[in-house]
Amino acid sequence: MPSTMEVKCESDDCELDMFENHYTYDVPDDHAVEDLSCPYCGGSDLVEIEV
């Protein structure tokens, strides 16, 4: 099963508290949360979280 990453935006100006990022089987091994941007505010102050 492809992996899922839970991500939180830590920008003080952002209203989004969490989003899930679902991947296909061919996502590169070196892909990390640093490669993403917030879908709400466009910022890059993101952290991966465990739920």
BAKENU-315315 format. One record per residue: residue in three letters; z, x, y of N, C-alpha, C in turn. Coordinates in steps of 0.001 Angstrom, whole numbers, padded with zeros to 6 digits. Example, Ala and Ser with C-alpha at 12.3 -4.5 7.8 and 13.67 -1.06 7.14 Angstrom:
% BAKENU-315315
<atom><code>ALA</code><n_z>007800</n_z><n_x>013190</n_x><n_y>-005690</n_y><ca_z>007800</ca_z><ca_x>012300</ca_x><ca_y>-004500</ca_y><c_z>007800</c_z><c_x>013200</c_x><c_y>-003300</c_y></atom>
<atom><code>SER</code><n_z>007080</n_z><n_x>012850</n_x><n_y>-002250</n_y><ca_z>007140</ca_z><ca_x>013670</ca_x><ca_y>-001060</ca_y><c_z>007870</c_z><c_x>012900</c_x><c_y>000030</c_y></atom>
***
This chain:
% BAKENU-315315
<atom><code>MET</code><n_z>000000</n_z><n_x>000847</n_x><n_y>-001180</n_y><ca_z>000000</ca_z><ca_x>000000</ca_x><ca_y>000000</ca_y><c_z>000000</c_z><c_x>000894</c_x><c_y>001245</c_y></atom>
<atom><code>PRO</code><n_z>-000836</n_z><n_x>000551</n_x><n_y>002246</n_y><ca_z>-000858</ca_z><ca_x>001358</ca_x><ca_y>003478</ca_y><c_z>000486</c_z><c_x>001325</c_x><c_y>004190</c_y></atom>
<atom><code>SER</code><n_z>000748</n_z><n_x>002359</n_x><n_y>004944</n_y><ca_z>002039</ca_z><ca_x>002455</ca_x><ca_y>005621</ca_y><c_z>002089</c_z><c_x>001601</c_x><c_y>006882</c_y></atom>
<atom><code>THR</code><n_z>003305</n_z><n_x>001299</n_x><n_y>007312</n_y><ca_z>003580</ca_z><ca_x>000564</ca_x><ca_y>008540</ca_y><c_z>004605</c_z><c_x>001349</c_x><c_y>009337</c_y></atom>
<atom><code>MET</code><n_z>004398</n_z><n_x>001453</n_x><n_y>010640</n_y><ca_z>005330</ca_z><ca_x>002162</ca_x><ca_y>011507</ca_y><c_z>005891</c_z><c_x>001173</c_x><c_y>012528</c_y></atom>
<atom><code>GLU</code><n_z>007209</n_z><n_x>001119</n_x><n_y>012639</n_y><ca_z>007876</ca_z><ca_x>000316</ca_x><ca_y>013668</ca_y><c_z>008091</c_z><c_x>001220</c_x><c_y>014878</c_y></atom>
<atom><code>VAL</code><n_z>007673</n_z><n_x>000755</n_x><n_y>016045</n_y><ca_z>007706</ca_z><ca_x>001583</ca_x><ca_y>017244</ca_y><c_z>008375</c_z><c_x>000816</c_x><c_y>018388</c_y></atom>
<atom><code>LYS</code><n_z>009162</n_z><n_x>001535</n_x><n_y>019162</n_y><ca_z>009847</ca_z><ca_x>000971</ca_x><ca_y>020322</ca_y><c_z>009388</c_z><c_x>001711</c_x><c_y>021573</c_y></atom>
<atom><code>CYS</code><n_z>009121</n_z><n_x>000955</n_x><n_y>022645</n_y><ca_z>008788</ca_z><ca_x>001551</ca_x><ca_y>023933</ca_y><c_z>010081</c_z><c_x>001697</c_x><c_y>024722</c_y></atom>
<atom><code>GLU</code><n_z>010348</n_z><n_x>002896</n_x><n_y>025205</n_y><ca_z>011587</ca_z><ca_x>003160</ca_x><ca_y>025927</ca_y><c_z>011410</c_z><c_x>003226</c_x><c_y>027434</c_y></atom>
<atom><code>SER</code><n_z>010266</n_z><n_x>002803</n_x><n_y>027940</n_y><ca_z>010045</ca_z><ca_x>002783</ca_x><ca_y>029387</ca_y><c_z>010909</c_z><c_x>001698</c_x><c_y>030015</c_y></atom>
<atom><code>ASP</code><n_z>011588</n_z><n_x>002017</n_x><n_y>031093</n_y><ca_z>012452</ca_z><ca_x>001051</ca_x><ca_y>031783</ca_y><c_z>011670</c_z><c_x>-000126</c_x><c_y>032362</c_y></atom>
<atom><code>ASP</code><n_z>010402</n_z><n_x>000074</n_x><n_y>032650</n_y><ca_z>009579</ca_z><ca_x>-000963</ca_x><ca_y>033259</ca_y><c_z>008854</c_z><c_x>-001840</c_x><c_y>032237</c_y></atom>
<atom><code>CYS</code><n_z>009008</n_z><n_x>-001550</n_x><n_y>030959</n_y><ca_z>008276</ca_z><ca_x>-002269</ca_x><ca_y>029918</ca_y><c_z>009111</c_z><c_x>-003410</c_x><c_y>029348</c_y></atom>
<atom><code>GLU</code><n_z>008477</n_z><n_x>-004560</n_x><n_y>029137</n_y><ca_z>009145</ca_z><ca_x>-005739</ca_x><ca_y>028579</ca_y><c_z>009025</c_z><c_x>-005819</c_x><c_y>027058</c_y></atom>
<atom><code>LEU</code><n_z>008238</n_z><n_x>-004951</n_x><n_y>026439</n_y><ca_z>008042</ca_z><ca_x>-004966</ca_x><ca_y>024991</ca_y><c_z>009177</c_z><c_x>-004216</c_x><c_y>024314</c_y></atom>
<atom><code>ASP</code><n_z>009850</n_z><n_x>-004854</n_x><n_y>023372</n_y><ca_z>010974</ca_z><ca_x>-004180</ca_x><ca_y>022726</ca_y><c_z>010568</c_z><c_x>-003447</c_x><c_y>021453</c_y></atom>
<atom><code>MET</code><n_z>009549</n_z><n_x>-003947</n_x><n_y>020715</n_y><ca_z>009172</ca_z><ca_x>-003315</ca_x><ca_y>019453</ca_y><c_z>007799</c_z><c_x>-003818</c_x><c_y>019037</c_y></atom>
<atom><code>PHE</code><n_z>007032</n_z><n_x>-002977</n_x><n_y>018348</n_y><ca_z>005794</ca_z><ca_x>-003437</ca_x><ca_y>017737</ca_y><c_z>005583</c_z><c_x>-002712</c_x><c_y>016419</c_y></atom>
<atom><code>GLU</code><n_z>004805</n_z><n_x>-003336</n_x><n_y>015523</n_y><ca_z>004473</ca_z><ca_x>-002738</ca_x><ca_y>014239</ca_y><c_z>003065</c_z><c_x>-002188</c_x><c_y>014317</c_y></atom>
<atom><code>ASN</code><n_z>002880</n_z><n_x>-001034</n_x><n_y>013744</n_y><ca_z>001562</ca_z><ca_x>-000435</ca_x><ca_y>013665</ca_y><c_z>001196</c_z><c_x>-000333</c_x><c_y>012194</c_y></atom>
<atom><code>HIS</code><n_z>000159</n_z><n_x>-001053</n_x><n_y>011772</n_y><ca_z>-000271</ca_z><ca_x>-001062</ca_x><ca_y>010375</ca_y><c_z>-001466</c_z><c_x>-000135</c_x><c_y>010216</c_y></atom>
<atom><code>TYR</code><n_z>-001455</n_z><n_x>000643</n_x><n_y>009148</n_y><ca_z>-002484</ca_z><ca_x>001647</ca_x><ca_y>008930</ca_y><c_z>-003328</c_z><c_x>001339</c_x><c_y>007706</c_y></atom>
<atom><code>THR</code><n_z>-004552</n_z><n_x>001870</n_x><n_y>007704</n_y><ca_z>-005389</ca_z><ca_x>001834</ca_x><ca_y>006509</ca_y><c_z>-005029</c_z><c_x>003032</c_x><c_y>005642</c_y></atom>
<atom><code>TYR</code><n_z>-005641</n_z><n_x>003113</n_x><n_y>004494</n_y><ca_z>-005348</ca_z><ca_x>004224</ca_x><ca_y>003583</ca_y><c_z>-005835</c_z><c_x>005566</c_x><c_y>004105</c_y></atom>
<atom><code>ASP</code><n_z>-006804</n_z><n_x>005576</n_x><n_y>005001</n_y><ca_z>-007380</ca_z><ca_x>006849</ca_x><ca_y>005426</ca_y><c_z>-006871</c_z><c_x>007358</c_x><c_y>006773</c_y></atom>
<atom><code>VAL</code><n_z>-005649</n_z><n_x>006992</n_x><n_y>007156</n_y><ca_z>-005050</ca_z><ca_x>007555</ca_x><ca_y>008369</ca_y><c_z>-004729</c_z><c_x>009037</c_x><c_y>008104</c_y></atom>
<atom><code>PRO</code><n_z>-005009</n_z><n_x>009929</n_x><n_y>009066</n_y><ca_z>-004737</ca_z><ca_x>011361</ca_x><ca_y>008861</ca_y><c_z>-003249</c_z><c_x>011631</c_x><c_y>008614</c_y></atom>
<atom><code>ASP</code><n_z>-002956</n_z><n_x>012618</n_x><n_y>007795</n_y><ca_z>-001574</ca_z><ca_x>012979</ca_x><ca_y>007472</ca_y><c_z>-000790</c_z><c_x>013437</c_x><c_y>008694</c_y></atom>
<atom><code>ASP</code><n_z>-001464</n_z><n_x>014021</n_x><n_y>009676</n_y><ca_z>-000759</ca_z><ca_x>014547</ca_x><ca_y>010852</ca_y><c_z>-000622</c_z><c_x>013516</c_x><c_y>011976</c_y></atom>
<atom><code>HIS</code><n_z>-000988</n_z><n_x>012257</n_x><n_y>011722</n_y><ca_z>-000850</ca_z><ca_x>011202</ca_x><ca_y>012734</ca_y><c_z>000629</c_z><c_x>010890</c_x><c_y>012939</c_y></atom>
<atom><code>ALA</code><n_z>001045</n_z><n_x>010782</n_x><n_y>014201</n_y><ca_z>002459</ca_z><ca_x>010551</ca_x><ca_y>014523</ca_y><c_z>002572</c_z><c_x>009593</c_x><c_y>015702</c_y></atom>
<atom><code>VAL</code><n_z>003793</n_z><n_x>009182</n_x><n_y>016003</n_y><ca_z>004042</ca_z><ca_x>008250</ca_x><ca_y>017103</ca_y><c_z>003566</c_z><c_x>008836</c_x><c_y>018443</c_y></atom>
<atom><code>GLU</code><n_z>003519</n_z><n_x>010139</n_x><n_y>018568</n_y><ca_z>003050</ca_z><ca_x>010789</ca_x><ca_y>019800</ca_y><c_z>001570</c_z><c_x>010520</c_x><c_y>020063</c_y></atom>
<atom><code>ASP</code><n_z>000831</n_z><n_x>010090</n_x><n_y>019033</n_y><ca_z>-000588</ca_z><ca_x>009797</ca_x><ca_y>019177</ca_y><c_z>-000846</c_z><c_x>008378</c_x><c_y>019680</c_y></atom>
<atom><code>LEU</code><n_z>000198</n_z><n_x>007573</n_x><n_y>019841</n_y><ca_z>000069</ca_z><ca_x>006171</ca_x><ca_y>020218</ca_y><c_z>000401</c_z><c_x>005944</c_x><c_y>021688</c_y></atom>
<atom><code>SER</code><n_z>-000006</n_z><n_x>004785</n_x><n_y>022197</n_y><ca_z>000425</ca_z><ca_x>004330</ca_x><ca_y>023515</ca_y><c_z>000892</c_z><c_x>002884</c_x><c_y>023380</c_y></atom>
<atom><code>CYS</code><n_z>001748</n_z><n_x>002461</n_x><n_y>024268</n_y><ca_z>002311</ca_z><ca_x>001114</ca_x><ca_y>024222</ca_y><c_z>001213</c_z><c_x>000080</c_x><c_y>024497</c_y></atom>
<atom><code>PRO</code><n_z>001084</n_z><n_x>-000934</n_x><n_y>023647</n_y><ca_z>000055</ca_z><ca_x>-001959</ca_x><ca_y>023880</ca_y><c_z>000378</c_z><c_x>-002881</c_x><c_y>025059</c_y></atom>
<atom><code>TYR</code><n_z>001607</n_z><n_x>-002858</n_x><n_y>025544</n_y><ca_z>002000</ca_z><ca_x>-003723</ca_x><ca_y>026664</ca_y><c_z>001844</c_z><c_x>-003004</c_x><c_y>028007</c_y></atom>
<atom><code>CYS</code><n_z>002489</n_z><n_x>-001839</n_x><n_y>028140</n_y><ca_z>002476</ca_z><ca_x>-001154</ca_x><ca_y>029442</ca_y><c_z>001535</c_z><c_x>000047</c_x><c_y>029478</c_y></atom>
<atom><code>GLY</code><n_z>001059</n_z><n_x>000482</n_x><n_y>028310</n_y><ca_z>000149</ca_z><ca_x>001623</ca_x><ca_y>028270</ca_y><c_z>000839</c_z><c_x>002963</c_x><c_y>028313</c_y></atom>
<atom><code>GLY</code><n_z>002174</n_z><n_x>002963</n_x><n_y>028366</n_y><ca_z>002936</ca_z><ca_x>004202</ca_x><ca_y>028443</ca_y><c_z>003013</c_z><c_x>004938</c_x><c_y>027126</c_y></atom>
<atom><code>SER</code><n_z>003561</n_z><n_x>006130</n_x><n_y>027182</n_y><ca_z>003672</ca_z><ca_x>006960</ca_x><ca_y>025982</ca_y><c_z>005117</c_z><c_x>007321</c_x><c_y>025655</c_y></atom>
<atom><code>ASP</code><n_z>006077</n_z><n_x>006599</n_x><n_y>026225</n_y><ca_z>007490</ca_z><ca_x>006853</ca_x><ca_y>025979</ca_y><c_z>007926</c_z><c_x>006049</c_x><c_y>024740</c_y></atom>
<atom><code>LEU</code><n_z>007389</n_z><n_x>006424</n_x><n_y>023590</n_y><ca_z>007586</ca_z><ca_x>005676</ca_x><ca_y>022346</ca_y><c_z>008415</c_z><c_x>006453</c_x><c_y>021345</c_y></atom>
<atom><code>VAL</code><n_z>009171</n_z><n_x>005730</n_x><n_y>020532</n_y><ca_z>009927</ca_z><ca_x>006329</ca_x><ca_y>019439</ca_y><c_z>009751</c_z><c_x>005460</c_x><c_y>018199</c_y></atom>
<atom><code>GLU</code><n_z>009686</n_z><n_x>006121</n_x><n_y>017049</n_y><ca_z>009635</ca_z><ca_x>005400</ca_x><ca_y>015784</ca_y><c_z>011039</c_z><c_x>004946</c_x><c_y>015429</c_y></atom>
<atom><code>ILE</code><n_z>011179</n_z><n_x>003711</n_x><n_y>014959</n_y><ca_z>012494</ca_z><ca_x>003188</ca_x><ca_y>014597</ca_y><c_z>012514</c_z><c_x>002696</c_x><c_y>013163</c_y></atom>
<atom><code>GLU</code><n_z>013697</n_z><n_x>002641</n_x><n_y>012589</n_y><ca_z>013930</ca_z><ca_x>002085</ca_x><ca_y>011254</ca_y><c_z>014533</c_z><c_x>000720</c_x><c_y>011436</c_y></atom>
<atom><code>VAL</code><n_z>013986</n_z><n_x>-000289</n_x><n_y>010762</n_y><ca_z>014562</ca_z><ca_x>-001640</ca_x><ca_y>010818</ca_y><c_z>015048</c_z><c_x>-002059</c_x><c_y>009457</c_y></atom>
***
